[in-house]
Amino acid sequence: MANKIEPKILKGFRDFLPSKEIERKRIIGILEKNFESFGYVPIDTPVLEYTEVLLGKGGGETDKQVYRFEDNGGRDVSMRFDLTVPFARYMAKNRNDLHLPFKRYHINKVWRGENTQRGRYREFMQCDFDIVGIDSASADFEILMMMRDSMKAIEVNDVTVRFSHRGVFNRLLGRLRISESSVEILRIVDKLGKIGEEEVISLLKGLTTEENAREILDFIKPADSNETTLDKMEKAAGGADEDTERLRTIFGYIEECGMEDFFKLDPSITRGLDYYTGIVYETFLNELPGIGSVCSGGRYNNLASLYTKEELPGVGAAIGLDRLLAALEELGRASEKQSVTDLLILAQDDKLFGHYHNLSRRFREAGINCEVYHAKKKINTQFKYAEAKSIPFALICGADEFASGTVNIRDLRNRESWDGITVNDAVTRLSGFNK
């Protein structure tokens, strides 16, 4: 007999048992409904792209994480590491078939060969939403609002969305005459929450003077209020400009919508990828800040310029679904539902399986998820199966019930029974229960 193959799985990749996948699908369904309530439409792009397409603007650190190989045709290809860069290529290729501003969402897997940690994997799901074709404070704010409303829709209310503007930071670097090191500096600052102030200072001193390093550190510390923080940023950057005026306009929208409690101006938010050009965002769970941002993004006005001469300014964000689900699980708020079935039809008589399947069809047509137990076994065995899968209702129909055209329904949650009722009555009663 041949040796068995060990059913092992690659590091950073996972199988999903039903309880985990049911919860993931539930969250995705809620997010899709929320995105569409804002008028966003779904799209999809290939998993594989030409490497030159993906790495044209990813940045040095990202380049090292891409899954890259030569395919059977000798082409240099890579697996997408996010959904934003493929979206820029998508816009350039399909521009004539799209109306601007174009509002899309895209929920799918991406791959990065990075170090695994809590809530961070090498294969993970992103939920992107973007507006392309317009550069305005209104569009920037809509993404902020969608970030907040997405968290609210999945009942994650204790969150803070931190945001800043890359333009203000870039002006500071220009005043300090270190703009040529902006990409490296941005990535160092982006790690502040992970490595702390002293390590940030140490790394910055490798690129500039200690005086400049400490001025950068002072710049990225928020003040007591959004307005005070902006005044401080504006002064450090050399005065008012379009970037600070954009932030003031967004403050006005936040106040008018009564959402001040959820948004905080934080100049340490820079985002590591170098395609961001304007406002940048990150979302943190106040009860679990250590897990990192669960929804991040920003404005990227030049990304599509890699693929087209037409200007296609864009702004958007991505929810890191796997990290969010890990956080919900740690907080005890993730559902552990084992099944999507509402009703299990128990097998009481081998001669009645055709009838059981006909009954199941009746319930499904009424919107009630229904399955048939496929073998006549002891009634307790079938009940245990239903309870193990958290199926709330069971239907019992033997020879007597078949002859009288009735069924018995058992509510397995509270052991209540409805005996000798018609199928129509059973459908009506079950349709009235919340799933």
N, C-alpha and C positions, 0 to 999 in steps of 0.2 A: 504493500500500500504506500502511495506517495506521501511524502512529508506534508503535514498541514502548513498552510501559510498563516503566519501570525496576523491576526486582524488589528494591526497597529495603525496609528494615525499620525500624521506629521505634526510636529510641534507648532503651536499657534493656530491649528485647525481643529474643528470640533464636529462631532455628531450632535444632533438636537433630538432629544427624546420628546414624545408628544407634549408633555406639560410645558416644556420650554418653547416649542414651536407654536403651540396654540397661543401662548401669551405674546410671542413675537408677531404672529399674524394679527392678533387682536389690536396690538398697538399700531401696526402698520395701517390697518383699516381705519382707525381713528384719525391718524395723521393724514391719510389720503382724503378723508372727508373734510378735514380742516383746510388742507391746501386748496381743494376745489371750491370751498366756500369763499376763497379770495379770488377765484377765477383762474387758478393755475391748472395746466393740463399735463398729463403724463407723457414722457418720452422714454426711449431706451437707446443705448449705444452698444457696440460690440465689446466683449471682454478683452479681445486682442486688438491692439492698434500697432501701426508701424512705430518703432521706437523713436524715430525722429519726431513724430507727431506728439508723443507723450512727454518727451524729455526736453522739448524746445524751451520750456519755461518752468520746469519743475523746481529747479534749485539743486545745488550739489548734494545736500543731505538726502533729499528724496531720491536722487538718481541712484544712490547706493542701495536703496531699499526696493527698487523695482524688480519684479520677476521678469527677467529678460532672457531670450533664447533665440536660436535660429530654427525656423520651422522647416518642414520637409521640402519646401520650395527654395530654401536658402535665403529666406527673407529675415531681416533683423526685426523681431517683434517683441512686444512687452505686454504684460497684463496691466490693465488700468489700476493706478494707485489712488485715484480719487475720481469723482464724477464731474469735476469742474473743467479740467483740461479737455477731456473728450467732448464736453458740451461746447467748448469754444470751437473745436474742430467741426462739430455738428452744425453750429450756427453758420460757419463759413461755407460749408458744403450745401446746406439746405436753405440758405437765406432767401432765395426766390420763392420758396413755398411757405414762408412764415411771415406773419404780420407783426410789426413792431409797435409798441414794446411787446416782446414775447415773454410770457410768464409760464415757466415750466416747473414740474417737480419730477424727480427721478429717484426711485428707491431700489437699490440693488447692491450686490456685493462688489467690494474692491479688495486689492491685495497689496500688502507691503511686507517685505522681509525684515521687520524690525524686531527689537527685543520685546518679548511678551511680558505683560504685567497685568495687574488687576484691571479688568474691563478693557484690556487692549490685546488684540490678537492679530495674526498675520492675514487672516481672511475675516472680513467684517462687513457689516451692512451700513451703508450710508443712506440718509434721507435728505436729498438736496432740494432746495427751492430757490429760484433765481428770477430776476427781471433783467432782460437784455434789451438794449436799444434806447435807453433813456438815462440821463444823469441828473437826478434831482433829489432834493431833501425828502420829498414825498416818497419816492421809491426806497430810499435808505430807511425811512421810518417804517414803511410797510413791512420790510423784512424784520425789523425789531418787533413790530406788533405780532407778526406771524410766529416768531420765536416764542414770545410770551404766550400767545394763544395756543400754540402746539403743546406746550408744557401743561397749560391749564386743561386742555382737552383730555389729556391722559392722567388728570388729577395729580399733577406735580405742581403744587402751588407755591411752595417755599423756595423760590429761586431768585437769583439776582443775575440780570444780564449786564455784563460789564462791556463798555465800548470806548473806543478812542478814534483817532484819525491819523493815518500814516503821514498825511501831508504836514501836520504840525510837527511831528517827530522828525521828519525829513528836513524841515526848515531849521530845527534846532541843530541837527548834524551839519547843515550848511553853514550856520553861524559859527560853529566850532571848527569848521574847515576839515571835517572828517567824512564827507559824503561818500568818498570812494570806498569806505569800509562799511557802508550802510547795511548791506546784506548780512555781514557777520555780526554787526552790532545788534540788529533786529533779532537775530536768532538767539543771541546771548540774553537780551532783555526778555525775550519770550519764555526763557527758562527760570525767571526770577522765583516763581512760586515753588519750583522743584529744588533749586540749588541754593537759594538764599542770597542776601545782599553781599556778604563778603566774597563769595565765590564769583558773583557777577562783577564786582569791582576788580577782582583778580584777573578775570578773563578780559574785561574791557581794557585794563592796563597793558595787555598784550597788543592792543590795536591803537591806543592813543595815550595821552598823558593821564596821570592820576587825577589832576584837576578836572579834565574833561570827563573822566570816568565818574567822578563824584557829582558833577553837574548833571550828567545823564541820570544817575541814580536819584538825585533830588527831583528831577523833572518827572520821573515815572511814579513818584509817590502821590497818590490822590490827597486832596484836602478834605475839609469837613463837608462840603457841599459840591454839587455839580458846577454851580456858577463860580465858586471860589477856585475849584480845580481848573476850570477853563481859563479864568483870569491869569492864574499862575502859568499855565501852558502857553498862553498867548504872549505873555511877557518874555518867557524864556526863548520863544521861537522868533522874537523880534517884532512883535506887534500883530495887529489884526490882519487877516487875509481871508481869502475865500474859504479856506478850511475851517477856521474858527467861526466864521459866519454860518457855515453849513451846520456846525454843531449847535450854535445858538438857535437856529431855525428848528432843528430837531428837538431841542429842549422845549420849545413852544408847543410842538405837536404832542410831546409826552405829557405836558401839563394840561393841555386842553382835553386829552383823553383820560386824565386822572390816573396815570400809570407811573407816577413818580417813584412809588415804593419799589418798583421792579427793575429800574434802570440806574446804573451808576457809571459816571464818567471815570475811567481808570486809564491813565496814560501808560501804564505798564502793559496794556493789551496792545500787542503789535502784530501777532500772527507770524509764524515762521516762514511761510511761503512768500517768495518775493514778487508774486504777481499782484498783490494787493496795492491799491493806489490811493484809497480814500478811507472811509469809515471802516472799522474792523470791530467784530463782536466776539464775545465768549459768554457762555451761560454756565452758572455754577449752582449746584444744589446746596443750599445753606446748611442742611443737616449733614452733608457728606462732602465738604469742599475738597478733601484729599483725593477724591477720585478724578478730579480734573474737569475740564469743560465738557459738557454733553451736547452742546450746540454752538458751532462757531462759523465765522465767515467774514464777509466784508465786500468792499467795492473793488472791482478789477477792470478798470477802463481800457487797459491796453492788451489784455490777454488774447483776444481774437485777432490782433494785428499780426500774430505769427502766421495766420492762415489767409488773411484777406486785407485788402487796402481800405475797405469800408470801416469806418469807426463804429464799433459795437460796444458801447459802455455797458457794464453789467454790475449787478450787486446781488448777493445771495448768501445763503448759509446752509450748513449741513448738520443734521442731527446724527450723532454717533450712537446708533441704536443699541449696539452690543454693550457699550459702556453704560448707557442709560438703563438697560435691563439689568446689568450687574448691580447698579446702584439701587434700583428698586428691590431687587432680591435681598440685598444687604439690609435695606430698611424694612424688610418684611412686607412690602407692598406689591410684590409680583404674584399674579395668580398661579395656582398650582393645579389648574384644571387638567384632568387626565383625558377628557373626551369631549367631543362636540355633539354627542348624541343626547337627545332630549327624552327619547322613549325607547325602551328595549322590549321587543315582543318575545315572550318566553315560549319555548318549544314544549308543548304539552302532549302532542299527538303526532306521530310520524305521518299520518294521513292528511294533516292539515297544513303542511308547509306551503302549498300553493295559496291557501287562504291567508296564511301569515304574510306572505309577500304581497298579496293584494291589499291587505290591511295597511302594510307599511307604505305602499304607494299612496293610499288615501291620506295618511298623515303627512307625508312629504309634500303632497300637493297643497296642503294647508300651511306649509311653512314650518312644520315640526320635524326636526331631524330624527330619523327613526331607523333602527337596525333590528334584524331578526337574529335570534340565537340559533345557530345552525345545526344543533344536535339535541335530541331529547336526553336530558340528564336530570339528576335530582334537582328539585326546585331550589334547594338551598345553594347548590352549586351555581345555578343561574343568577340567583340573587347576589351572591358574593361577587360574581363577575360584574354585575351592574354597579354594585357599591364600590368596587375597586376602581372603576372608571368614572365614579361620581355621576352616574346617569340618574337623573332625578325621578324618572317614572318607569314603571314596568306594566306591561299589558299581559293579562292571563286569559287564554281562550282555549278551553278544552272541548270535548265532544258536546257536552250539554250547552255551553255558550254558543257553539257553532249552530246547533239545532235551533236555538231560540233567537239567533241573530243578535246576540249581545256580547259584551266583553267586560272584564273586570280590570280596573286601573288601580295600581298601588303607588302611592306617593312614598318613595323610599326615604325621603328626608324626614318625615314625621310619622310614618307608618299608617297614614290615613288611607282608606280604601273606598272606591266607588264601585259597587258590584251590580252586575246585571243592567248596565246601561247600554244604550245604542252606540254604534260607532260615531254617528253624527254628534251625539251628546259628548262622547269622549274627545272628539276633535275640538268641539266648542270649549270644553273645560280646559284642555291643555293649551289651547291658543290664548287663553286668558292669563296664563302664568308667565311671569318674567323669567327669561332664560338665565 
